[in-house]
Amino acid sequence: MPKMKTKSSAKKRFKITGTGKIKRKHAFKSHILTKKTKKQKRNLTHAGLVHQADEANIKQQLCMK
């Protein structure tokens, strides 16, 4: 059986923390920033964690067990 390939899109978007959680960036921070408030843009800067319900799906894409 061949090796499983990691999804390139997932590899670029997610990082695994030391405790095994999955870190992600917020969406809506790339363009059309003029209509967003400073507070909104500042809050989108900080990384977040993937919700527990989605972790299994992302770990499968990253070829983790």
Secondary structure, 3 states (H helix, E strand, C coil): CCCCCCCHHHHHHCEECCCCCEEECCCCCCCCCCCCCHHHHHHHHCCEECCHHHHHHHHHHCCCC
